[in-house]
C-alpha cells in the first residue's frame, strides 16, 4: 500500500495565485494547477520546483515540473512545458511557496489525542506481539509490526511506520519516518524532525518548511542521541545494514548506502550521498551536496569538501588522499624537530 504522506497540500493553486503571493513574474501566459513542490528531478506537470544553484542547471533542462522558481537569466534553460516564475531570490521564494502550499508544515507533528490519559491513538495499527512500555506515545495512523518493542517514553508520530522485530529506545522520537524490519534505535535518538533550512538574507532568515521523509531500511542500527533530519523536498535515506554510532548528525536529503559505518560525533551535511560500505571515522564530516564513493574511508576528524572517489582513503581538513596527508604531517613534524635542535 502506498503511504499517504505526512504533510497535506492546501492546493491546487494557479500560477497566477502563486505569482501574486510571491511577487513573481511568469515567463509566459500559460496556466497550470500546482498541487505540490518537488525537486527538479522528481517534479511532475502539476508540481512546482526551483533552481537556485547553477550546479543543477542540467536538471532544469530535463525537468518535467509544471512551474519553476528561477532568476531571469535562467529562463533560457526552461523546458518547453515548464513555466518560469521569475524572482530575484529563488530559495527565499521557495520558502514562501512551501509555507503557502503546506500551511501545516511549520508545526506538523501530531502525537496522539487531546486526552492526556490516552497514550495510544485509536487509529494506530499495532500487530500482535508488539511490546509498548509505560509512557510511550503512539500517534494517529501509526503502524507497528509484530515483535517490535517501543521502550518507555518513546514517541511514534503521525502515520509513522515501524517494521517488525525493531527496538525503539527510551525517550527517542520517531516522526515523518518509514522504518524497516529489525532496526535498532537507541535511547534519545531523534528521527524525522525539521532539516536545517533557512533562506538567509539581510532582512532576516526565512524558514523553509521541510516536507520530505526519513526512510530507514532493514537491519540498520542508530546510536543514542543521534539525529536524522527529514528531507526538504526529497527523502533522507539510510541504506540496509548501516551502523550509526552515538551523537551523529545527518542532515536533510542525505542518502547513505548499504552497510556503511558512521562513527560517533560525525556530521553529514544536507544532500550528501554516500555509496555502499563507506566508513566515516569519529568527528569526521562532510560539506553538503557532495558524493562519497562506494568503499571510501574517511579518517577520524577529517572533512571532505568535494566528491570522494570510490575506494579512496582520505584524511585531514580539507581531506586529501591519506598517504599525502601522512607525508605532510611527517614533514611538519620533522621541521619542528629541527627547529628545536
Legacy VTK file of the C-alpha trace (Angstrom):
# vtk DataFile Version 3.0
C-alpha trace
ASCII
DATASET POLYDATA
POINTS 341 float
0.000 0.000 0.000
1.318 3.425 -0.934
1.968 5.655 2.071
-0.446 8.640 2.155
2.250 11.102 3.203
2.792 13.189 6.310
2.068 16.797 5.272
-1.036 17.775 3.323
-1.087 20.262 0.448
-3.679 23.045 0.508
-3.620 23.137 -3.317
-4.253 23.231 -6.136
-3.087 26.794 -6.830
-2.950 28.594 -10.143
0.255 30.116 -11.471
-1.456 33.483 -11.184
-2.128 32.918 -7.462
1.463 31.874 -6.805
2.896 34.815 -8.740
0.728 37.217 -6.767
1.773 35.686 -3.447
5.477 35.616 -4.372
5.637 38.843 -6.351
6.916 36.741 -9.262
6.671 37.330 -12.997
5.580 34.377 -15.177
7.743 33.599 -18.211
4.615 33.203 -20.363
0.832 33.470 -20.096
0.018 29.753 -19.793
-1.783 28.404 -16.737
-1.445 25.151 -14.849
-2.649 23.827 -11.491
0.114 23.448 -8.888
-0.541 20.904 -6.143
2.878 20.149 -4.662
6.515 21.215 -4.521
9.256 18.806 -5.598
12.919 18.814 -6.639
13.836 19.356 -10.287
14.489 15.662 -10.933
11.243 14.392 -9.370
8.682 17.131 -10.130
5.766 16.441 -12.462
3.383 18.572 -14.554
1.315 19.745 -11.560
4.265 20.476 -9.314
6.474 23.478 -8.581
10.270 23.284 -8.418
13.146 25.771 -8.134
16.688 26.474 -9.305
18.990 28.428 -7.008
22.313 26.617 -7.520
23.760 26.662 -11.065
25.170 23.197 -10.345
21.677 21.858 -11.114
21.156 23.647 -14.456
21.255 20.354 -16.367
18.439 19.055 -14.158
16.457 22.201 -15.013
16.797 21.459 -18.734
15.319 17.986 -18.182
12.709 18.735 -15.525
9.055 17.842 -16.029
7.881 20.404 -13.467
4.822 22.427 -14.377
6.433 25.581 -12.995
9.837 26.570 -11.654
11.149 29.408 -9.482
14.173 30.864 -11.275
16.173 34.014 -11.850
15.627 35.871 -15.109
18.930 34.744 -16.635
17.904 31.065 -16.285
14.687 31.355 -18.320
16.557 30.308 -21.470
17.167 26.873 -19.909
13.499 26.110 -19.211
11.975 23.073 -20.957
9.081 23.799 -23.274
6.383 22.636 -20.857
7.701 24.394 -17.729
6.522 27.879 -16.803
9.155 30.078 -15.196
8.230 32.080 -12.104
10.897 34.757 -12.265
12.085 36.069 -8.882
15.219 37.714 -7.524
15.808 35.068 -4.828
14.505 31.608 -5.791
15.393 29.976 -2.465
13.531 32.607 -0.462
10.605 32.274 -2.888
10.725 28.505 -2.301
10.403 29.093 1.452
7.365 31.307 0.942
5.863 28.800 -1.536
6.187 25.915 0.900
4.617 27.945 3.688
1.721 28.826 1.368
1.126 25.409 -0.203
1.720 23.401 3.010
0.321 25.615 5.791
0.577 22.834 8.425
4.259 22.155 7.715
5.550 24.635 10.288
4.127 22.537 13.157
3.398 19.175 11.548
3.776 16.610 14.339
0.566 15.000 15.575
1.321 12.740 18.521
-1.960 11.474 19.969
-5.427 12.642 21.085
-6.375 15.647 23.191
-6.943 13.280 26.108
-3.775 13.410 28.256
-4.558 9.958 29.629
-4.605 8.323 26.191
-1.105 7.381 25.018
-2.061 5.207 22.041
-4.281 6.773 19.388
-7.254 4.581 18.470
-6.407 4.825 14.752
-2.938 3.340 15.266
-2.480 -0.173 13.833
-0.446 -2.392 16.147
0.194 -6.016 15.203
0.124 -8.863 17.699
3.329 -9.339 19.644
4.250 -5.655 19.966
5.509 -4.543 23.392
4.742 -0.960 24.405
6.371 0.120 27.663
4.913 2.680 30.108
4.719 6.272 28.927
5.281 5.566 25.233
3.119 7.640 22.863
1.777 6.216 19.598
0.286 8.789 17.223
-2.638 8.684 14.792
-2.445 6.197 11.910
0.955 4.920 13.060
1.636 1.277 12.211
3.905 -1.024 14.227
4.924 -4.555 13.229
4.965 -7.691 15.349
7.950 -8.397 17.563
8.794 -4.705 17.951
9.415 -3.150 21.361
8.620 0.524 21.974
10.552 1.474 25.110
9.408 3.753 27.910
8.544 7.348 26.949
9.378 6.917 23.268
7.180 8.854 20.838
5.993 7.489 17.496
4.488 10.233 15.328
1.554 10.584 12.977
1.479 7.977 10.166
4.963 6.727 11.056
5.577 3.111 10.065
7.728 0.813 12.215
8.548 -2.630 10.819
8.806 -5.968 12.591
11.319 -7.021 15.252
12.528 -3.470 15.850
13.645 -1.801 19.076
12.787 1.861 19.629
14.763 3.058 22.640
13.554 5.021 25.655
12.826 8.721 25.172
13.519 8.541 21.450
11.239 10.289 18.944
10.387 8.958 15.501
8.179 11.008 13.178
7.789 11.529 9.407
9.588 8.209 9.049
9.243 4.795 7.416
11.276 2.235 9.371
12.121 -1.227 8.029
12.463 -4.538 9.849
15.000 -5.434 12.575
16.003 -1.809 13.109
17.540 -0.744 16.432
17.136 2.872 17.528
18.859 3.622 20.816
17.822 5.930 23.635
17.255 9.588 22.896
17.636 9.363 19.118
15.602 11.852 17.064
14.349 10.883 13.620
12.232 12.956 11.259
12.469 16.441 12.734
12.926 19.510 10.526
16.032 19.739 8.433
18.052 22.931 8.871
16.627 25.062 6.087
16.559 28.872 6.017
16.647 31.378 3.182
19.257 33.730 4.601
19.068 37.438 3.888
19.814 40.901 5.283
16.152 41.349 6.231
16.141 38.098 8.236
16.146 34.352 7.737
13.007 32.807 6.227
12.216 29.285 7.416
11.979 26.709 4.632
9.370 24.083 5.627
10.642 20.535 5.253
8.114 18.238 3.574
10.210 15.111 2.942
10.573 11.914 4.960
13.158 9.692 6.631
13.435 6.156 5.238
15.382 3.593 7.268
15.933 0.250 5.543
16.232 -3.169 7.232
18.878 -4.082 9.837
20.045 -0.522 10.484
21.302 0.441 13.961
21.168 4.044 15.137
23.065 5.160 18.235
21.905 7.104 21.268
21.199 10.823 20.806
21.806 10.647 17.058
19.649 12.929 14.910
18.430 12.252 11.372
16.577 15.158 9.743
13.735 14.535 7.341
14.190 15.630 3.737
13.332 19.075 2.454
11.640 18.065 -0.829
13.153 14.580 -1.251
13.768 11.865 1.367
16.628 11.262 3.763
17.565 7.588 3.267
19.682 5.207 5.372
20.567 2.017 3.498
20.221 -1.576 4.634
22.635 -2.795 7.286
24.241 0.582 8.015
25.510 1.096 11.562
25.456 4.605 13.037
27.131 5.443 16.341
26.014 7.815 19.106
25.838 11.610 18.661
25.838 11.624 14.862
24.072 14.405 12.919
22.632 13.536 9.493
21.159 16.459 7.559
18.185 16.661 5.244
18.212 14.845 1.880
21.291 12.804 2.814
21.421 9.381 1.163
23.579 6.754 2.880
24.165 3.450 1.107
24.130 -0.117 2.410
26.394 -1.400 5.202
28.100 1.908 5.932
29.806 2.577 9.273
29.365 6.074 10.732
31.339 6.610 13.962
30.397 8.948 16.831
30.191 12.736 16.501
30.241 12.613 12.714
28.257 15.294 10.880
26.926 14.744 7.353
25.614 17.925 5.747
22.467 18.140 3.648
22.171 16.440 0.242
25.427 14.492 0.634
25.372 10.980 -0.843
27.401 8.046 0.490
27.823 4.863 -1.528
27.772 1.358 -0.036
30.313 0.255 2.608
31.591 3.787 3.292
33.398 4.268 6.631
33.460 7.645 8.372
35.691 7.921 11.447
34.787 9.720 14.660
34.315 13.506 14.460
34.574 13.446 10.668
32.147 15.333 8.470
31.238 16.477 5.009
30.039 19.668 3.413
26.715 19.450 1.600
25.969 18.308 -1.961
28.985 16.020 -2.421
29.262 12.299 -3.184
31.442 9.817 -1.309
32.029 6.759 -3.464
31.439 3.125 -2.562
34.019 1.671 -0.174
35.662 5.026 0.605
37.137 5.577 4.071
37.273 8.963 5.798
39.694 9.149 8.732
38.603 10.471 12.111
38.369 14.280 12.361
38.674 14.587 8.559
36.398 16.618 6.346
35.999 16.231 2.564
34.982 19.370 0.709
34.478 17.760 -2.713
33.495 14.405 -4.208
35.462 11.381 -2.955
36.218 8.579 -5.458
35.127 5.006 -4.771
37.629 3.115 -2.632
39.615 6.225 -1.676
41.167 6.635 1.780
41.104 10.274 2.889
42.413 12.209 5.862
42.799 15.775 7.118
40.906 19.023 6.675
40.243 19.561 3.871
40.510 15.824 3.277
43.108 14.560 0.773
44.495 11.093 -0.003
45.656 9.568 3.253
49.241 8.905 2.101
49.631 12.563 1.136
48.149 13.652 4.456
50.521 11.373 6.384
53.552 12.722 4.469
52.516 16.296 5.203
52.213 15.549 8.922
55.600 13.793 8.941
57.190 16.726 7.073
55.837 19.283 9.550
56.945 17.146 12.488
60.469 16.923 11.083
60.620 20.709 10.650
59.547 21.213 14.258
62.224 18.760 15.483
64.928 20.581 13.505
63.967 23.936 14.944
64.084 22.535 18.456
67.530 21.067 17.873
LINES 1 342
341 0 1 2 3 4 5 6 7 8 9 10 11 12 13 14 15 16 17 18 19 20 21 22 23 24 25 26 27 28 29 30 31 32 33 34 35 36 37 38 39 40 41 42 43 44 45 46 47 48 49 50 51 52 53 54 55 56 57 58 59 60 61 62 63 64 65 66 67 68 69 70 71 72 73 74 75 76 77 78 79 80 81 82 83 84 85 86 87 88 89 90 91 92 93 94 95 96 97 98 99 100 101 102 103 104 105 106 107 108 109 110 111 112 113 114 115 116 117 118 119 120 121 122 123 124 125 126 127 128 129 130 131 132 133 134 135 136 137 138 139 140 141 142 143 144 145 146 147 148 149 150 151 152 153 154 155 156 157 158 159 160 161 162 163 164 165 166 167 168 169 170 171 172 173 174 175 176 177 178 179 180 181 182 183 184 185 186 187 188 189 190 191 192 193 194 195 196 197 198 199 200 201 202 203 204 205 206 207 208 209 210 211 212 213 214 215 216 217 218 219 220 221 222 223 224 225 226 227 228 229 230 231 232 233 234 235 236 237 238 239 240 241 242 243 244 245 246 247 248 249 250 251 252 253 254 255 256 257 258 259 260 261 262 263 264 265 266 267 268 269 270 271 272 273 274 275 276 277 278 279 280 281 282 283 284 285 286 287 288 289 290 291 292 293 294 295 296 297 298 299 300 301 302 303 304 305 306 307 308 309 310 311 312 313 314 315 316 317 318 319 320 321 322 323 324 325 326 327 328 329 330 331 332 333 334 335 336 337 338 339 340
